[in-house]
Amino acid sequence: MTTSTNWQRKLLLIFRSEKRLNAGKVFKNYDGKSFDEMKATTITEALCDIEALTDERKSTDLEIHLNNLKHQSLGESELCFYHNTLVILMRRKYKTDKTFAEFERLWKAESDYLLEHLSLRWIVSACDTFIDYSDDTNRAAILMNVITLMNTLRVHETRSFLQLSAKAEPMPLLDEKTDQLYAGDLPLYDGLTYFRIGTDDSLRNMRKRYSKFLKVDKLATTILLAVFEKLQNNQSAFATLRQLHRDDWSKWWLD
């Protein structure tokens, strides 16, 4: 039993070592580079090791994983890739105090740029990182709204996907059901009702309540509001309800 346990411990240490191997070199690659310089640099194939690309979703080898990610980031700025690299280094537990301090410095200096250019995937990952490593409980609590919002939406979208046959096209909106939801409240379950399209002010009120957090933590609330706005402009359930909305007073999007 003891021998087995020792071997398991050794294997675990080898696995952890491989996940962080050359992390220091990766970090050092950015020494002396300013954020402005990284914003001005676009990721091209010339910056990737094409021969080392793999089909692995997540390689335990850090350099292979980052090279794959860089190739997926073609056309994006080096600053976005640098941000994502910091996230990955923290996930792999590389000098988390030092790495998180740099991550915070980047968000403090370039939050507007990051919110404009990062995908929702990486904004959500940034929120996870703040929640995991920040000592500011208010910031973590505010950003948990992003995680809850996105996970709830993904569950909804996944259920919709599971209900479609492999070759089925997305179902069109049914006029008779649309008319029902315009007309009044329809029961959902446990006292809830479906969204009353056209006039429901629930999302407007939710956005107003989000905005109150600006007094508590401007950065976290700006991220939350930016994510909420992005969802109104993607092919999400929020965008569908936006298209059906009629009442200017209770609209919940900015434009």
C-alpha positions in Angstrom: 0.0 0.0 0.0 2.8 2.4 0.9 4.7 1.6 -2.3 1.6 2.3 -4.3 1.0 5.5 -2.5 4.6 6.6 -3.1 4.3 5.9 -6.8 1.1 7.8 -7.0 2.7 10.8 -5.3 5.7 10.6 -7.8 3.4 10.4 -10.8 1.4 13.4 -9.5 4.5 15.4 -9.0 5.7 14.6 -12.5 2.3 15.6 -13.9 2.3 18.9 -12.0 5.9 19.6 -13.1 5.0 19.0 -16.8 2.0 21.3 -16.5 4.3 24.2 -15.3 7.5 23.2 -17.1 9.1 26.3 -18.7 6.5 28.6 -17.2 9.3 30.9 -16.1 10.6 31.2 -19.7 7.0 31.9 -20.9 6.6 34.7 -18.4 10.1 36.1 -19.2 9.2 36.4 -22.9 7.1 39.4 -22.0 9.8 41.2 -20.0 10.2 44.8 -21.1 7.2 44.7 -23.4 4.7 47.5 -22.8 0.9 47.0 -23.1 0.9 49.5 -26.0 3.5 47.5 -27.8 1.5 44.3 -27.3 -1.7 46.0 -28.5 0.1 47.0 -31.7 1.3 43.4 -32.4 -1.0 41.1 -34.2 -0.7 37.3 -33.8 0.3 35.8 -37.2 1.4 32.3 -38.2 5.0 33.6 -38.2 4.7 33.8 -34.4 3.5 30.2 -34.1 5.4 27.0 -34.3 3.3 25.4 -37.0 5.1 22.0 -36.9 4.4 21.7 -33.2 0.6 22.2 -33.5 -1.5 19.3 -32.1 -5.2 18.5 -32.0 -5.2 18.3 -28.2 -7.8 20.4 -26.5 -5.6 20.8 -23.4 -2.1 19.5 -23.5 -0.3 18.9 -20.2 2.8 20.3 -21.9 2.5 24.1 -21.2 4.4 25.2 -24.3 2.4 23.0 -26.7 -0.8 24.2 -25.1 0.1 27.8 -25.5 1.3 27.3 -29.1 -2.0 25.7 -29.9 -3.8 28.6 -28.3 -1.7 31.1 -30.1 -2.6 29.5 -33.5 -6.3 29.8 -32.4 -5.7 33.5 -31.8 -4.6 34.4 -35.3 -5.6 38.0 -36.1 -5.9 39.0 -32.4 -3.5 41.3 -30.6 -0.6 40.0 -28.5 -2.1 41.8 -25.5 -5.2 39.5 -25.6 -2.9 36.5 -25.9 -0.8 37.7 -23.0 -4.0 38.1 -20.9 -5.0 34.5 -21.8 -1.5 33.2 -21.0 -1.7 34.8 -17.5 -5.0 33.0 -16.9 -3.5 29.6 -18.0 -0.4 30.1 -15.8 -2.6 30.7 -12.8 -4.7 27.6 -13.6 -1.5 25.7 -13.6 -0.5 27.2 -10.2 2.6 29.0 -11.5 3.7 31.6 -8.9 0.1 32.7 -8.4 0.9 35.7 -6.3 3.2 37.2 -8.9 1.1 36.2 -11.8 -2.1 37.5 -10.3 -0.5 40.8 -9.5 0.4 41.2 -13.2 -3.1 40.1 -14.2 -4.6 42.8 -11.9 -2.2 45.4 -13.3 -3.3 44.5 -16.8 -7.0 44.8 -16.0 -6.5 48.1 -14.1 -4.7 49.6 -17.1 -6.5 48.1 -20.0 -10.0 47.1 -18.9 -11.7 49.0 -21.8 -9.5 47.4 -24.4 -9.9 43.9 -22.9 -13.7 44.2 -22.7 -13.8 45.3 -26.4 -11.4 42.7 -27.8 -11.6 39.6 -25.6 -14.2 36.9 -26.5 -16.9 36.1 -23.9 -15.0 32.8 -23.3 -11.9 34.7 -22.0 -13.9 37.4 -20.1 -15.6 34.6 -18.2 -12.2 33.0 -17.5 -11.0 36.4 -16.2 -14.0 36.6 -13.9 -13.2 33.0 -12.6 -9.6 34.2 -12.0 -10.6 37.2 -10.0 -13.0 35.1 -7.9 -10.3 32.5 -7.3 -7.4 34.8 -6.4 -8.7 38.2 -5.3 -8.8 39.0 -1.6 -11.7 41.5 -2.4 -14.9 39.6 -1.5 -17.0 42.4 -3.0 -15.3 42.0 -6.3 -15.7 38.2 -6.2 -19.4 38.4 -5.3 -20.1 40.9 -8.1 -18.3 38.8 -10.7 -20.1 35.6 -9.5 -23.1 37.3 -11.2 -21.2 36.9 -14.6 -20.5 33.2 -13.9 -24.1 32.5 -12.8 -25.5 34.4 -15.8 -23.3 32.6 -18.3 -23.7 29.1 -16.9 -27.5 29.5 -16.7 -27.6 30.6 -20.3 -25.3 27.8 -21.4 -27.5 25.3 -19.6 -30.6 26.7 -21.5 -28.8 26.6 -24.8 -27.5 23.0 -24.2 -31.0 21.9 -23.4 -32.3 23.4 -26.6 -29.6 21.6 -28.5 -30.4 18.3 -26.9 -34.1 18.7 -28.0 -33.2 19.1 -31.7 -32.6 16.0 -33.9 -29.2 15.9 -35.6 -30.4 17.3 -38.9 -33.1 19.6 -37.6 -33.1 23.3 -38.3 -33.8 25.6 -35.3 -37.5 26.0 -34.8 -39.1 29.3 -35.9 -41.0 31.3 -33.3 -44.7 30.3 -33.2 -47.0 33.2 -33.8 -49.7 31.8 -31.5 -47.3 31.4 -28.6 -45.9 34.8 -29.2 -49.4 36.3 -29.1 -50.0 34.5 -25.8 -46.9 35.9 -24.2 -47.7 39.4 -25.5 -51.2 39.1 -24.0 -50.4 38.1 -20.4 -48.5 36.0 -17.9 -48.3 32.3 -18.5 -47.4 30.0 -15.6 -44.0 28.3 -15.8 -43.4 26.3 -12.6 -43.3 26.8 -8.8 -45.1 30.2 -9.0 -42.9 31.5 -11.8 -44.2 32.8 -15.1 -42.7 32.9 -18.6 -41.2 36.3 -19.6 -44.0 38.6 -20.7 -42.5 39.6 -24.0 -43.1 43.1 -25.3 -43.5 44.9 -21.9 -41.7 42.9 -19.2 -39.4 45.1 -17.1 -37.6 42.3 -15.3 -34.4 42.6 -17.3 -34.4 46.4 -17.1 -34.7 46.2 -13.3 -31.9 43.6 -13.2 -29.6 45.9 -15.1 -30.4 48.8 -12.8 -29.6 46.6 -9.8 -26.3 45.6 -11.5 -25.4 49.3 -11.9 -25.8 49.9 -8.2 -22.6 47.8 -7.7 -20.6 50.6 -9.4 -20.3 52.3 -6.1 -18.9 49.1 -4.6 -16.4 48.1 -7.3 -16.2 49.9 -10.6 -14.0 47.4 -12.4 -16.1 44.3 -11.5 -19.4 46.1 -12.3 -18.1 47.4 -15.6 -17.2 43.8 -16.5 -20.6 42.6 -15.4 -22.5 45.2 -17.4 -20.3 44.7 -20.5 -21.0 40.9 -20.5 -24.7 41.5 -20.1 -24.6 43.9 -23.1 -22.7 41.5 -25.2 -25.4 38.9 -24.6 -27.9 41.2 -26.2 -25.9 41.3 -29.4 -25.2 37.6 -29.8 -27.5 34.8 -30.9 -28.8 34.3 -27.4 -32.2 34.0 -25.8 -31.8 37.6 -24.6 -31.4 38.7 -28.2 -34.6 36.9 -29.2 -36.6 38.7 -26.4 -35.0 42.0 -27.4 -36.3 41.6 -31.0 -39.8 41.0 -29.7 -39.8 43.9 -27.2 -42.1 46.9 -27.8 -41.8 49.1 -24.8 -39.0 51.7 -24.8 -39.3 52.5 -21.1 -38.5 48.9 -20.1 -35.8 48.0 -22.6 -32.7 46.6 -21.0 -30.0 47.1 -23.7 -28.0 50.3 -24.4 -28.4 51.0 -28.1 
